[in-house]
């Protein structure tokens, strides 16, 4: 098994190399100090397993994880960090981004607390139980979501760009967007989204069918509600006052998506002030769907995503680019 080590510490790279090469049938093909060097090596050197640190110069490990997975289809990644205690938010985040496993580094010494034995056991388990993807198997995965509903407010337009850029055009799951925005800007916003999402964009209207490969944005003067018709799901405009006081509001969109799509729904909450979307996110989770929210560090205002995260409703938390990469992998979080 070919192993790539990515860690900014020369000492840790040397220790990890000794541990890995003591495991029968494993060899280190490269040990580098950052994501850019790692992706460069993967362009010319195949790897079956990557041992990845989080605190790296330039691009941090979690931000770079999707790039590593894209550069080496089928590779398995074990994230090593002092922040990766079992069940910690960092460990859960790493797993949601595609890591096969995580392991907490000891704080004092790379070999303290039986770390070598624990890493060796984890490597053997991961390499034994996670199948390698070969040929076109990676592109044969079926979509696990039938709808993606995105809610945003202050800072949301800025967040939408990297999120949508990370979703490939061939992933044709329909997307709904409710962005708090005056009605006078709706048409211009729709034109912006057409370029960002690389797919046709419609402004929601009554009886507009929800179709694969298209994005629908809420108008400035009405909420989007999803209804089931004899010809499939469609949008209906709702101008009733919302609990949040927003027009359009994210909650009615999430509420109706939960009713129609249930466990096949993915809700994403981006930067925004207030709590709009929190009630709807609870309904998405209650229906078996998945909720993803933008992290605090990348949010202009962490009101909306923070309300969802603090209520324990978020299946995954990340930057907009990381959330887009999560969508692109077409896998539900563990």
Secondary structure, DSSP 4 states (H G I P E B T S, - for coil): -EEEEE-S-HHHHHHHHHHHHTSTT-EEEEEESSHHHHHHHHTTS--SEEEEESS-SSS-HHHHHHHHHHHSTT-EEEEE-TT--TT-HHHHHHHHTT-SEEEPPPSS-TTGGGHHHHHHHHHHHHHHHSPPP-TTGGGGPPPS-SEEEEEE-TTHHHHHHHHHHTS-TT----EEEEE---GGGHHHHHHHHHHHHTSEEEE--TTEE--TTEEEE--TTSEEEEEEETTEEEEEEE-SPPTT--SS-HHHHHHHHHHHHGGGEEEEE-SBSS-TTHHHHHHHHHTT-EEEEE-TTT-S-BHHHHHHHHTT--SEEE-HHHHHHHHHHT----
